[in-house]
Amino acid sequence: MKVLVVEDERPIADLIGVYLAREGIEVEFCYDGEVGLRTAQGGTFDSIILDVGLPTVDGTQICRELRAGGNWTPIIFCTARDDEVDRVLGLELGADDYVTKPFSPRELVARVKAIVRRSAQVVGANQFLAADGIQLDLRTRRATQNGRSISFTATEFDLLAYLMARPGRVIERWELLENVWGYAEALGTRTVDVHVAQIRTKLGSQAPIRTVRGVGYSWEAPTLEVEP
């Protein structure tokens, strides 16, 4: 596993690096936004820990440019900004998770490992989910809609797969947090809402995801497990 840490405060970067290295994770550091963007674009990483307040190019712009360029490496924003608007903006730009300073290094490492584990998950041969023109290949983690490729973040893909695998069932937000993110107690339900909104945007206005106000969401189309 290899993680890129883009953080201009070297003591914080070093602390993150120590905890990642203890888990056998290879770490590459960048202390400047422009260098971080070039490194992320030119390298292969399992995850990126990205500060927001960086010199030259801020973290939100890095995330925006990576996603616009088709780079869907899982991103965790790590920042001193704790305003909900900032958190929502980060998720809407395509980040997979968000932690605020001061943070627990152990918790950050746990989140990195959870995201990488999900994005690298391998399931049984020929396992696809298909519904309403939408098809998810759970082996290659590729998504299509009526033959058109759709790019999802690792978290968006897992959330959509969880919903599609349980058609007609109302799934509460806490269950989605526990089973998709893996740490419900550390997140608010707004996180789920933002990711569902992003999925709906990518699938279009006819996406068969029903909101059950005050409870959660339901996938409202029959889903089949099919072979390619």
trRosetta pair geometry for C-beta under 8 A, 3 or more apart (Angstrom, degrees):
i j d omega theta_ij theta_ji phi_ij phi_ji
1 24 7.4 89 39 106 102 81
1 25 4.8 -46 92 -123 110 85
1 26 6.8 171 91 25 52 78
1 46 4.9 -64 -153 27 77 159
1 47 7.9 6 -176 12 104 100
1 113 8.0 -4 -150 -108 171 70
1 116 5.9 49 -134 174 124 163
2 25 7.2 159 -99 -176 24 75
2 26 4.4 -26 -107 76 78 109
2 27 7.6 179 -157 -77 60 24
2 28 7.0 28 180 -7 102 103
2 44 7.3 71 69 104 135 71
2 45 5.3 -111 106 -128 93 63
2 46 5.6 126 53 2 57 94
3 20 5.8 -110 46 -151 139 149
3 25 5.6 20 1 162 114 123
3 26 7.2 158 21 84 65 55
3 27 5.5 -20 69 -108 90 70
3 28 7.5 -173 92 28 44 70
3 45 6.2 84 -128 -169 25 109
3 46 6.3 -54 -74 61 66 90
3 47 5.0 -16 -117 69 92 89
3 48 7.2 166 -165 -92 70 28
3 49 6.3 37 169 -8 116 100
3 112 6.1 -5 -103 -160 145 139
4 27 7.9 138 -102 -160 21 58
4 28 5.2 -26 -110 70 69 99
4 29 8.0 159 -161 -89 57 20
4 30 6.9 10 -177 3 99 109
4 36 7.3 130 158 -152 120 84
4 39 6.2 160 -142 121 135 117
4 40 5.9 176 100 -89 167 81
4 43 6.9 132 -72 80 130 137
4 45 4.5 -58 -14 -105 103 162
4 47 7.6 -158 32 99 70 47
4 48 4.7 -15 67 -115 103 79
4 49 7.2 -168 93 30 53 65
5 13 5.4 138 131 -145 129 89
5 16 5.5 152 -127 100 145 136
5 17 6.4 -113 14 -67 159 86
5 20 7.7 -151 -51 -5 127 154
5 27 5.9 7 -5 -167 116 106
5 28 7.2 173 24 82 72 45
5 29 5.2 -23 70 -108 100 67
5 30 7.3 175 90 29 52 66
5 48 7.9 172 -81 -161 27 54
5 49 4.8 -5 -115 63 70 111
6 29 8.0 147 -88 -163 35 49
6 30 4.7 -14 -111 70 77 105
6 31 7.9 -171 -157 -78 54 18
6 33 7.1 78 174 -109 125 49
6 36 3.5 65 -125 -133 128 142
6 39 7.8 170 -83 60 107 125
6 40 7.4 -38 -48 -46 135 118
6 48 6.7 10 1 -177 108 100
6 49 7.0 -180 29 90 64 59
6 50 5.0 12 56 -120 113 64
6 51 6.1 -131 108 22 74 81
6 54 6.6 -18 150 -94 103 147
6 59 7.0 150 101 -104 122 94
6 62 7.0 -132 109 155 167 175
7 10 7.8 146 109 -86 95 29
7 12 5.5 -118 164 95 139 106
7 13 4.1 175 77 -76 119 95
7 16 6.9 119 2 18 158 143
7 29 7.4 -62 43 -149 87 91
7 30 8.0 114 23 76 48 59
7 31 6.9 -31 86 -114 48 60
7 49 7.0 -15 -42 115 112 102
7 51 4.6 110 -111 -29 64 125
7 54 7.9 -115 -123 -95 23 101
7 78 6.8 -28 -92 83 114 126
8 13 8.0 156 36 -38 7 125
8 31 5.1 93 -121 -175 52 71
8 32 6.7 76 -99 -80 98 42
8 33 7.9 -32 -56 -38 115 75
8 51 6.3 -117 8 73 79 155
8 53 7.5 -91 31 107 126 73
8 54 5.4 152 -31 -130 118 67
8 55 5.7 116 -107 -2 147 93
9 12 4.3 48 96 18 110 114
9 13 6.6 163 86 -15 56 87
9 51 7.5 139 15 -99 91 159
10 13 5.3 -54 -139 40 37 113
10 14 6.0 39 160 -22 70 104
10 31 6.4 -7 -76 -112 85 131
11 14 5.7 -53 -145 36 29 111
11 15 6.4 31 155 -21 63 105
12 15 5.7 -53 -149 34 32 112
12 16 6.5 33 153 -17 65 103
12 101 7.4 -37 -125 -111 144 132
13 16 5.8 -55 -151 37 31 110
13 17 6.2 33 151 -21 65 109
13 29 5.4 85 172 -137 131 122
13 31 6.8 -81 -31 -92 164 88
14 17 5.5 -56 -148 37 32 115
14 18 6.4 37 154 -25 66 101
15 18 5.8 -48 -150 28 32 112
15 19 6.8 22 156 -10 63 105
15 105 5.7 -120 149 -84 99 137
16 19 6.2 -65 -155 41 31 105
16 20 6.2 27 153 -16 68 111
16 27 7.6 155 116 -138 88 146
16 49 6.3 -156 -178 103 152 164
16 78 7.8 18 -87 -163 145 176
16 105 6.3 -160 -101 -131 50 101
16 108 6.5 -66 -125 110 96 148
17 20 5.7 -58 -143 40 31 109
17 21 6.0 31 159 -22 67 109
17 27 4.6 -180 -129 105 87 164
17 29 6.7 -35 -73 -66 132 117
18 21 5.9 -57 -147 36 26 110
18 22 6.7 33 152 -27 61 102
18 105 7.7 -3 73 -176 92 156
19 22 5.7 -44 -152 24 34 117
19 23 7.3 22 153 -9 60 103
19 105 4.1 175 -38 157 160 119
19 106 6.6 -133 -154 -76 136 48
19 108 7.2 89 94 71 146 104
19 109 5.0 -125 140 -51 112 132
20 23 6.0 -67 -163 40 37 104
20 25 4.2 -81 174 74 89 122
20 27 5.0 105 91 -66 139 123
20 109 6.0 -170 -85 -110 59 103
20 112 7.1 -17 -109 72 103 165
21 24 7.5 53 -174 -74 39 14
21 25 6.5 -104 -81 60 29 69
21 27 6.3 -74 -60 0 86 121
22 109 8.0 -27 62 -124 102 163
23 109 5.9 155 -18 -173 145 129
23 113 6.9 -105 174 -71 156 125
25 109 7.8 -171 10 -143 146 99
25 112 7.4 38 -124 124 168 139
28 39 6.8 -162 129 176 130 136
28 43 7.1 -82 58 168 164 173
28 45 7.4 -111 37 -96 118 118
30 35 4.7 -170 -156 108 113 101
30 36 3.8 161 103 -83 144 75
30 39 5.2 -161 -62 19 139 149
31 35 7.3 14 50 62 53 136
32 35 4.4 70 71 18 101 109
32 36 6.5 -171 85 -14 47 89
32 54 6.7 120 -164 175 29 106
32 55 5.3 -49 -133 73 77 105
32 56 5.5 39 179 19 96 129
33 36 5.4 -57 -144 37 30 115
33 37 6.3 32 159 -22 66 102
33 54 3.6 128 -61 114 100 128
33 55 6.0 -163 4 78 95 45
33 56 4.6 -163 55 74 98 85
33 57 3.3 -159 129 65 121 70
33 58 5.9 -48 -107 -62 155 16
33 59 7.0 -122 -116 -61 108 48
33 61 7.3 54 176 66 134 110
33 62 6.0 -135 -162 -52 91 119
34 37 5.9 -50 -150 31 30 111
34 38 6.7 26 154 -13 63 105
34 56 4.2 -61 -19 128 105 142
34 57 4.9 118 -66 0 60 115
35 38 5.9 -57 -150 40 33 109
35 39 6.1 33 154 -20 67 109
35 56 8.0 83 -3 58 73 149
36 39 5.7 -57 -144 38 29 111
36 40 6.2 28 158 -18 65 107
36 50 7.3 127 164 -125 142 89
36 54 6.8 -66 18 -161 143 162
36 57 7.4 -146 55 74 99 111
36 62 6.0 -22 106 -119 111 150
37 40 5.9 -56 -146 37 28 109
37 41 6.3 23 157 -15 64 110
37 57 5.6 -18 -24 89 133 155
37 61 7.9 -40 -83 112 135 90
37 62 4.8 -137 -85 -122 92 92
37 65 6.2 22 -147 76 122 140
37 66 7.5 -141 -140 -55 77 92
38 41 5.8 -60 -146 40 29 109
38 42 6.0 6 163 -3 66 118
39 42 6.2 -71 -140 48 24 97
39 43 5.6 -4 173 1 67 124
40 43 6.6 -66 -122 46 19 94
40 45 6.9 -59 -129 17 69 134
40 48 5.9 25 -115 -104 121 146
40 62 6.8 93 27 -178 152 110
40 66 5.8 -49 129 -96 133 126
40 71 6.8 112 146 149 98 158
40 73 7.0 -144 -164 47 99 145
41 65 7.9 -47 -70 127 119 109
41 66 7.0 -141 -76 -105 77 79
41 69 6.8 -2 -121 100 105 162
41 71 6.6 -114 -109 -51 59 155
45 48 5.8 85 104 -65 145 80
45 73 5.5 55 76 -154 91 147
46 73 7.4 147 156 -153 10 99
46 74 7.4 -9 150 38 56 107
46 116 4.7 35 157 -124 118 120
46 119 7.5 158 -170 76 78 130
46 120 7.4 -22 -144 -46 111 125
47 73 6.6 168 -115 168 25 93
47 74 4.7 -34 -115 79 83 102
47 75 7.4 163 -167 -86 70 27
47 76 6.7 22 174 -3 115 102
47 112 5.2 170 87 -150 162 88
47 115 5.8 99 -106 92 130 123
47 116 5.4 -87 -37 -66 118 100
48 66 7.9 -128 27 -110 163 173
48 73 5.5 77 -14 118 108 121
48 74 7.1 174 24 92 71 51
48 75 4.9 -20 69 -109 102 74
48 76 7.3 -179 90 28 52 65
49 76 5.2 -20 -111 69 66 102
49 78 5.4 18 -180 -9 94 130
49 108 7.2 50 -121 179 135 120
49 112 7.0 -42 -63 -87 108 119
50 59 4.6 135 151 -147 102 115
50 62 6.2 -156 -153 86 134 134
50 63 6.5 143 111 -60 164 98
50 75 5.5 -11 7 -164 130 103
50 76 6.9 154 23 77 76 47
50 77 5.6 -44 77 -105 91 53
50 78 6.7 147 69 21 35 80
50 95 7.6 -129 54 -113 125 114
51 54 5.5 124 89 -62 102 94
51 59 5.4 -154 99 -58 40 134
51 77 7.8 89 -128 -163 16 64
51 78 5.5 -49 -86 79 61 84
51 79 5.9 124 -157 -87 60 73
52 58 5.9 16 172 179 59 101
52 59 4.0 -96 -109 40 38 126
52 60 6.1 32 -142 -32 91 85
52 77 6.0 37 -56 -164 97 110
52 78 8.0 -161 -13 75 77 39
52 79 3.8 19 9 -102 112 138
52 80 7.9 -122 48 32 110 65
52 81 5.9 -41 58 15 154 123
52 86 7.3 4 -120 -173 171 120
52 90 7.4 -83 -88 -87 120 120
53 58 6.4 -23 -114 -132 29 102
53 59 7.3 -27 -7 -1 27 106
53 79 6.5 116 -2 -141 86 99
53 80 6.8 -23 9 29 133 104
53 81 7.5 134 -35 -28 107 106
54 57 6.4 -10 93 81 118 53
54 58 5.4 154 42 -123 82 42
54 59 5.7 112 -5 -45 114 76
54 62 7.5 28 38 -21 148 131
57 61 5.2 -115 -175 85 89 127
57 62 5.9 108 130 -59 113 88
58 61 5.3 93 62 11 72 102
58 62 7.3 -131 106 -6 38 91
59 62 5.4 -52 -147 34 38 115
59 63 6.3 38 156 -18 69 103
59 77 6.2 120 140 -129 142 93
59 79 6.9 -136 39 -73 153 120
59 90 8.0 1 117 -116 113 106
60 63 5.8 -52 -150 37 33 111
60 64 6.3 36 151 -22 65 107
60 89 6.6 -14 -124 135 133 114
60 90 6.7 -107 -102 -97 90 69
60 93 5.8 -165 -156 -62 80 169
61 64 5.4 -51 -144 36 34 115
61 65 6.2 29 158 -16 67 106
62 65 6.1 -60 -147 39 27 105
62 66 6.3 26 156 -19 64 109
63 66 5.9 -57 -146 36 29 110
63 67 6.3 20 161 -12 65 109
63 75 5.7 148 -114 141 104 171
63 77 7.5 -31 -58 -76 145 103
63 90 7.1 85 32 -149 173 70
63 93 4.7 77 113 131 125 125
63 94 5.8 175 168 64 103 95
63 95 5.7 -38 -138 -62 149 87
64 67 6.3 -63 -150 40 25 104
64 68 6.2 23 156 -18 64 112
64 93 5.4 -72 -73 -156 75 114
64 94 7.6 139 -95 22 40 115
65 68 5.6 -54 -140 40 31 112
65 69 6.1 22 160 -12 64 112
66 69 6.0 -68 -150 43 26 104
66 71 4.1 -78 -173 74 84 118
66 73 7.1 -70 175 38 136 97
66 75 7.4 130 77 -59 150 137
66 94 7.7 -152 84 92 95 138
67 70 7.8 67 -176 -56 31 13
67 71 6.8 -90 -73 64 29 69
67 72 7.0 66 -117 -92 70 64
67 93 6.8 174 11 162 147 69
67 94 4.0 127 -83 21 149 170
67 151 7.8 153 -164 124 80 134
67 153 8.0 -40 -111 -73 116 96
70 151 6.6 -132 -133 -99 67 156
72 94 7.7 -106 -125 178 72 124
72 151 5.8 -156 -67 -173 135 105
72 152 7.4 72 -151 88 145 34
72 153 6.0 -163 -162 -109 98 49
72 154 7.2 143 151 -37 100 72
74 96 4.6 -25 -155 4 86 155
74 97 7.8 26 176 7 103 98
74 115 4.4 158 169 157 157 126
74 116 6.7 -140 41 -73 145 57
74 119 5.5 -132 -38 -40 124 150
74 153 6.9 98 -110 -175 65 93
74 154 4.6 -27 -82 13 107 137
74 155 7.5 103 -128 -25 103 87
75 94 7.0 65 35 113 130 81
75 95 4.7 -91 95 -126 107 70
75 96 5.7 137 55 10 55 87
75 97 7.8 -170 102 37 50 66
75 153 7.8 -78 27 -139 88 124
76 95 7.0 100 -116 -172 20 104
76 96 6.4 -52 -72 68 62 91
76 97 4.5 -16 -116 72 86 100
76 98 7.1 -171 -163 -74 64 26
76 99 6.5 17 171 4 110 100
76 108 7.2 140 135 -155 152 86
76 111 6.0 109 -113 121 146 124
76 112 6.5 -89 -7 -82 148 75
76 115 6.9 -157 -55 -8 108 159
77 90 4.5 -57 -17 -157 159 147
77 95 5.0 -13 -25 -144 105 158
77 97 7.3 -160 27 98 69 51
77 98 4.6 -2 59 -117 106 75
77 99 7.2 177 90 31 60 55
78 99 5.3 -3 -110 67 73 95
78 100 7.9 171 -156 -95 48 19
78 101 7.0 73 170 -50 79 92
78 103 6.9 -96 -145 12 98 152
78 108 7.0 32 -102 -127 126 131
79 86 7.2 -120 98 153 144 134
79 90 8.0 -164 11 -74 139 147
79 98 7.7 -36 28 -161 103 87
79 99 8.0 141 26 84 58 53
79 100 6.2 -38 78 -118 64 63
79 101 6.6 -108 127 -1 21 97
80 100 6.8 74 -145 -166 20 81
80 101 4.6 -41 -90 52 66 115
81 86 4.2 -95 136 150 128 173
81 87 8.0 -166 115 -48 95 67
81 100 6.9 -114 77 -123 39 104
82 86 7.4 58 48 55 6 129
82 87 7.8 13 -162 -45 36 110
82 100 4.5 68 -92 -150 88 159
83 86 4.6 90 67 4 88 104
83 87 7.2 -161 94 -6 47 85
84 87 5.5 -55 -148 38 39 112
84 88 6.0 37 156 -18 71 106
84 190 6.7 -5 -156 112 116 170
85 88 5.9 -56 -146 39 28 109
85 89 6.2 32 154 -22 64 107
86 89 5.7 -53 -146 35 30 113
86 90 6.5 33 155 -21 63 104
87 90 5.8 -55 -154 33 30 112
87 91 6.6 24 153 -13 64 106
87 98 5.0 137 -140 126 86 163
87 190 7.6 81 104 104 125 126
87 191 7.8 -67 154 -86 119 83
88 91 5.8 -58 -150 40 34 108
88 92 6.1 32 154 -19 68 109
88 190 6.9 -69 -82 154 102 120
88 194 5.5 -163 -139 -97 78 139
89 92 5.7 -58 -144 39 30 110
89 93 6.3 31 156 -22 64 106
90 93 5.8 -57 -152 32 29 111
90 95 4.4 -18 159 22 89 144
90 98 5.3 115 90 -94 144 124
91 94 7.9 131 179 -4 31 8
91 95 5.6 -81 -91 62 39 91
91 98 6.7 -74 -55 -30 90 128
91 191 6.8 -173 -93 -139 156 67
91 194 4.4 65 109 128 140 143
91 195 6.6 -85 179 -63 122 73
91 198 7.3 -127 147 -36 87 137
92 194 6.2 -98 -62 -168 77 112
92 197 7.8 -30 -105 93 92 119
92 198 6.6 -172 -126 -79 54 109
94 153 5.5 162 -169 -64 75 122
94 198 7.8 146 -93 -150 55 146
95 98 6.2 78 121 -66 139 89
95 153 7.6 43 117 -126 11 159
96 115 5.5 100 123 -132 146 133
96 153 5.2 -169 -81 163 87 129
96 154 5.5 5 -110 53 142 97
96 155 4.4 147 -147 -14 87 119
97 111 5.4 -171 136 179 165 128
97 115 6.4 -116 -9 -67 129 133
97 155 7.1 143 -50 -57 78 146
97 181 7.4 125 -101 -139 110 107
98 191 7.8 -156 31 -110 111 112
99 103 4.6 57 157 -115 120 150
99 107 7.1 149 -123 111 140 110
99 108 5.7 -110 28 -96 171 91
99 111 6.8 -176 -48 22 125 163
100 103 6.4 149 79 -66 37 103
103 107 6.4 -118 172 68 93 116
103 108 5.7 80 130 -52 130 112
104 107 3.9 78 75 5 108 108
104 108 6.8 -177 90 -10 57 80
105 108 5.5 -53 -148 36 36 113
105 109 6.3 35 155 -18 68 104
106 109 5.8 -53 -149 37 32 110
106 110 6.3 35 151 -21 64 105
107 110 5.5 -53 -149 35 33 114
107 111 6.5 33 153 -20 65 103
107 183 7.8 127 -155 -168 94 164
107 186 6.8 157 -163 -115 129 153
108 111 5.7 -55 -151 34 32 110
108 112 6.5 35 151 -20 65 103
109 112 5.6 -50 -149 34 35 114
109 113 6.3 32 155 -16 66 106
110 113 5.9 -56 -148 39 30 109
110 114 6.2 31 154 -21 65 108
110 183 7.1 94 123 -62 123 144
111 114 5.6 -53 -144 35 32 112
111 115 6.3 29 158 -17 65 106
111 183 7.1 -76 -88 19 84 145
112 115 6.1 -61 -150 37 27 106
112 116 6.2 19 158 -12 65 111
113 116 5.9 -58 -142 42 29 107
113 117 6.0 33 157 -24 65 109
114 117 5.7 -55 -145 35 27 113
114 118 6.5 24 157 -17 62 106
114 181 7.2 54 138 176 143 48
114 182 4.6 -147 -145 49 140 149
114 183 7.2 -128 -39 -15 170 107
115 118 5.9 -57 -150 37 29 108
115 119 6.2 20 158 -13 66 111
115 154 5.8 99 -170 93 86 145
115 155 7.2 -45 -125 -59 96 93
116 119 5.9 -59 -141 42 31 106
116 120 6.0 9 164 -2 67 115
117 120 6.4 -72 -142 48 22 96
117 121 6.6 53 152 -65 60 86
118 121 5.6 -23 -156 -24 33 118
118 154 5.7 116 100 164 106 112
118 155 7.5 60 104 -88 151 53
118 158 5.1 -24 -178 -73 129 147
118 180 7.8 64 -125 -169 152 58
119 141 6.8 48 -161 -122 59 171
119 154 3.8 -53 -83 -123 105 133
119 157 7.9 92 -112 55 70 133
121 138 7.7 -52 107 176 105 87
121 141 7.7 106 57 -70 83 117
122 139 6.4 33 -145 -138 70 69
123 127 4.8 -75 113 60 118 151
123 138 4.5 -12 36 126 137 121
123 139 6.2 -114 52 -77 78 65
124 127 4.7 95 72 -41 82 127
125 139 7.3 34 -123 -78 38 141
126 227 4.2 -12 -175 -123 123 85
126 228 6.3 -121 -134 2 78 82
127 138 4.8 -45 106 52 105 122
127 139 6.5 124 51 -40 86 91
127 225 6.4 -32 -148 -161 71 108
128 135 5.9 -7 -179 -169 118 96
128 136 6.5 159 -161 80 65 52
128 137 5.6 -29 -107 -101 90 56
128 138 6.8 -169 -99 3 33 86
128 225 6.6 138 70 -160 54 54
128 226 4.9 -45 73 67 113 75
128 227 6.8 141 16 -114 115 11
128 228 6.3 128 -39 -67 140 65
129 135 7.1 163 86 -152 51 47
129 136 4.5 4 53 50 98 105
129 138 6.7 74 -8 -43 95 108
129 161 6.2 148 19 -135 151 75
129 164 4.7 103 155 123 142 132
129 165 6.2 -84 -106 -72 142 74
129 223 5.6 -10 -167 -172 96 115
129 224 7.5 150 -153 77 48 42
129 225 6.3 -31 -94 -98 59 62
129 226 8.0 124 -115 20 13 81
130 134 7.0 170 -149 88 49 51
130 135 4.5 -3 -104 -105 87 83
130 136 7.7 -158 -69 24 48 62
130 223 7.0 146 71 -156 38 64
130 224 5.2 -25 63 63 92 91
130 225 7.9 144 18 -106 81 16
130 226 5.1 -12 11 17 129 127
131 134 5.7 -16 69 58 67 95
131 164 5.8 -171 18 -147 134 104
131 167 6.9 172 -113 -85 154 131
131 208 7.2 -98 136 50 116 138
131 219 7.3 62 104 167 164 121
131 221 4.3 130 167 109 115 115
131 222 6.2 -173 -128 89 102 44
131 223 4.2 -50 -60 -98 129 69
131 224 6.9 152 -71 14 73 68
132 206 8.0 -154 169 131 128 103
132 208 5.4 147 -19 -8 169 132
132 221 4.0 -51 -33 -158 122 163
133 145 5.6 54 128 -166 97 68
133 146 4.5 -4 -174 -60 121 80
134 143 7.2 -11 -169 -169 89 97
134 144 7.4 169 -151 90 46 49
134 145 5.0 -14 -99 -104 72 82
134 164 7.4 -127 102 -104 123 138
134 203 6.7 -13 -91 -130 134 118
135 143 7.1 163 85 -152 53 51
135 144 5.0 -5 56 59 98 92
135 145 7.7 180 19 -81 68 36
135 226 7.9 -62 -132 56 108 122
136 141 8.0 -14 -172 -141 90 39
136 142 7.6 164 -154 85 48 44
136 143 5.3 -14 -103 -103 72 82
136 157 7.2 140 -140 -162 121 87
136 160 6.8 166 -75 112 141 111
136 161 5.5 -164 143 -93 166 91
136 164 6.6 149 8 57 134 160
137 140 4.7 4 115 46 126 94
137 141 6.9 -73 88 -12 79 11
137 142 4.6 11 43 52 118 86
137 143 7.6 -146 20 -70 74 39
137 228 7.3 28 -109 -83 112 110
138 141 7.1 28 -151 -79 29 55
138 161 6.5 104 -101 -134 101 139
141 154 7.7 -11 -172 -120 145 70
141 157 5.7 47 -165 169 96 160
142 149 7.0 -52 -172 -136 102 97
143 149 7.3 105 83 -160 58 56
143 150 4.6 -55 103 66 107 99
143 151 7.8 174 53 -80 106 14
143 152 5.6 49 13 -3 145 117
143 157 6.5 -150 -38 -117 126 95
143 160 7.4 34 -109 91 145 153
144 147 6.0 -10 172 -137 126 11
144 148 6.1 147 -161 69 78 35
144 149 5.6 -43 -101 -94 81 44
144 150 6.5 158 -110 7 24 87
145 148 5.4 -29 66 61 74 93
145 150 5.6 50 -4 -33 104 128
145 203 6.2 162 -90 -133 153 72
145 204 7.7 164 153 4 159 113
150 202 5.4 107 -165 162 120 116
150 203 7.2 19 -129 -82 162 63
151 202 7.7 -128 63 -141 56 138
152 156 3.9 -137 -170 94 102 114
152 157 4.2 139 99 -60 130 79
152 160 6.7 -89 -128 7 164 137
152 199 7.2 24 -121 -106 118 82
152 202 6.8 166 -85 94 82 171
153 156 4.5 94 49 7 79 104
153 157 7.0 -143 89 -7 40 86
153 198 7.9 5 14 129 112 149
154 157 5.9 -56 -151 34 28 112
154 158 6.5 22 155 -14 64 109
155 158 5.8 -57 -146 39 33 108
155 159 6.1 33 156 -20 67 108
155 180 6.7 87 -157 157 78 110
155 181 7.2 23 -134 -87 115 78
155 195 6.1 -89 126 -126 110 140
156 159 5.8 -56 -145 37 29 111
156 160 6.2 27 158 -17 65 108
156 195 5.7 -161 -94 -165 72 97
156 198 5.9 -90 -104 101 128 120
156 199 5.5 170 -160 -75 101 91
156 202 7.7 69 171 17 146 148
157 160 6.0 -59 -149 38 27 108
157 161 6.2 26 155 -18 64 109
158 161 5.7 -53 -143 38 31 112
158 162 6.3 35 156 -23 64 105
158 180 5.0 143 121 -147 111 92
159 162 5.8 -53 -149 32 30 112
159 163 6.6 26 155 -14 63 106
159 176 6.5 44 -133 -165 93 114
159 180 5.0 42 -84 -139 71 157
159 192 7.6 163 -134 -141 135 75
159 195 5.4 114 -1 136 170 131
159 196 7.1 -122 150 -75 139 67
159 199 6.7 -127 94 -50 117 143
160 163 5.9 -58 -150 39 32 108
160 164 6.0 27 156 -17 68 111
160 199 5.4 168 -75 -135 107 138
161 164 5.8 -57 -140 41 29 109
161 165 6.1 29 161 -22 65 110
162 165 6.1 -58 -147 34 24 110
162 166 6.9 -9 161 9 58 113
162 171 7.4 153 137 179 104 171
162 176 6.6 138 107 -125 148 80
162 179 6.2 133 -132 111 142 119
162 180 5.5 -97 -16 -74 154 105
163 166 6.5 -87 -156 51 28 90
163 171 6.7 -134 -107 26 72 144
163 209 6.5 2 169 -113 157 103
163 217 6.3 -39 -114 113 126 117
163 218 7.7 144 -155 -171 100 18
163 219 4.2 134 157 -52 90 115
164 167 6.9 3 -165 -63 41 86
164 219 5.4 170 -91 -139 38 163
164 223 4.9 138 175 -112 78 146
165 223 6.6 -125 -97 114 25 156
166 169 4.5 -63 159 45 103 125
166 171 6.2 90 92 -59 143 124
166 219 6.5 120 78 28 63 118
167 219 4.9 -83 -110 97 59 105
167 220 7.3 122 -160 -110 84 10
167 221 6.4 -94 -132 77 123 42
167 222 5.8 112 147 -122 168 30
167 223 4.6 176 -40 4 125 101
168 218 6.6 4 -163 -176 15 113
168 219 7.2 -46 -16 78 37 71
168 220 7.0 88 -85 -117 52 47
169 218 6.4 -169 85 -130 31 92
169 219 7.8 12 44 37 68 84
170 212 5.0 22 -141 -16 120 164
170 215 6.0 5 167 128 124 136
170 216 5.9 126 171 67 79 103
170 217 7.5 168 -150 89 61 19
170 218 4.7 -46 -93 -70 57 112
171 175 5.4 -115 -175 79 86 129
171 176 5.9 95 135 -55 116 95
171 216 5.0 -118 94 135 50 143
171 217 5.9 -24 59 66 90 69
171 218 6.7 146 9 -88 76 55
172 175 4.8 95 63 4 81 103
172 176 7.3 -148 99 -4 44 86
172 215 5.7 -84 -107 177 77 72
172 216 4.2 -154 -120 -38 25 138
173 176 5.6 -56 -152 36 37 111
173 177 6.3 38 152 -20 69 105
173 189 4.2 38 149 -134 155 108
173 192 4.7 -168 -144 37 96 161
173 193 7.8 -18 -116 -44 129 80
173 215 7.6 167 -13 146 86 34
173 216 4.9 -163 -39 -101 61 89
173 217 7.9 81 -77 -3 69 87
174 177 5.6 -52 -148 36 34 113
174 178 6.3 30 155 -17 67 107
174 184 5.3 61 -159 -159 72 147
174 189 7.5 -51 -60 -89 62 102
175 178 5.9 -56 -145 39 30 108
175 179 6.0 3 165 2 67 116
175 216 7.2 1 39 -111 103 160
176 179 6.4 -71 -135 50 23 93
176 180 5.3 -6 179 8 68 121
176 181 7.8 57 135 1 66 93
176 192 5.2 92 93 -121 137 130
176 216 6.7 157 -13 -149 119 120
176 217 7.4 39 -54 34 146 109
177 180 6.9 -55 -110 49 15 89
177 181 5.1 -29 -161 36 56 120
177 183 7.5 -77 161 79 91 37
177 184 3.6 100 112 -110 118 84
177 187 5.5 -165 -144 71 123 122
177 189 7.3 -91 -47 -100 131 59
177 191 7.1 87 -104 74 103 122
177 192 6.3 -85 -61 -57 86 115
178 181 7.4 -15 -61 58 8 81
178 182 6.9 46 -174 -118 38 22
178 183 7.8 122 -117 -26 49 8
178 184 4.4 -30 -65 -34 75 122
179 182 7.4 33 -147 -75 9 55
181 184 6.9 127 70 -73 114 53
181 187 6.0 0 117 0 168 155
181 191 7.3 30 -61 124 152 142
183 186 4.6 2 136 23 112 116
183 187 6.7 105 97 -9 80 102
184 187 6.4 -85 -150 47 34 95
187 191 4.7 -43 179 10 119 153
188 191 5.9 128 70 -11 62 93
189 192 5.5 -41 -167 29 60 113
189 193 6.6 60 140 -20 76 101
190 193 5.4 -54 -150 37 41 115
190 194 6.3 42 154 -22 71 102
191 194 6.1 -55 -151 33 28 109
191 195 6.6 21 155 -12 63 109
192 195 6.0 -64 -152 40 31 107
192 196 6.2 29 155 -18 68 108
192 216 7.7 -46 141 -137 152 81
192 217 7.7 -155 158 -8 117 122
193 196 5.8 -55 -146 37 29 110
193 197 6.3 33 154 -21 64 106
194 197 5.7 -55 -151 35 31 114
194 198 6.6 32 151 -20 64 104
195 198 5.5 -50 -150 33 36 113
195 199 6.5 37 151 -19 65 102
196 199 5.6 -52 -150 35 35 112
196 200 6.4 37 152 -19 66 104
196 209 6.3 -167 -164 147 105 151
196 211 7.8 121 136 -88 150 94
196 217 5.9 -168 -116 -76 148 156
197 200 5.7 -53 -148 36 32 113
197 201 6.4 37 152 -24 64 103
198 201 5.6 -50 -150 31 33 114
198 202 6.6 25 155 -13 64 106
199 202 6.0 -62 -151 39 31 106
199 203 6.1 14 158 -6 69 114
199 207 6.8 145 128 -167 85 159
199 209 6.9 75 101 -22 121 158
200 203 6.0 -65 -138 47 28 100
200 204 7.8 -95 176 67 56 20
200 205 7.6 46 173 -110 95 33
200 207 4.7 -148 -126 46 66 148
200 209 6.2 -110 -80 48 98 128
203 206 7.6 -111 135 72 93 62
203 207 3.7 88 95 -89 129 114
204 207 6.1 148 67 -40 57 85
208 219 6.3 63 110 -168 97 62
208 220 4.3 -132 176 65 98 83
208 221 4.0 96 78 -27 168 107
209 217 5.6 -7 -177 -172 98 120
209 218 7.4 152 -160 75 52 41
209 219 6.2 -29 -103 -101 66 57
209 220 7.1 178 -93 9 14 93
210 217 6.7 149 77 -160 50 63
210 218 4.6 -18 59 61 104 94
210 219 7.9 -170 17 -80 82 9
210 220 4.9 74 -22 -40 113 127
211 217 6.0 -34 -105 -104 48 77
212 215 4.2 -38 112 61 110 116
212 216 5.6 8 56 60 108 53
212 217 6.6 -170 14 -87 87 22
212 218 6.1 68 -31 -13 115 105
219 223 6.8 19 128 -39 138 126
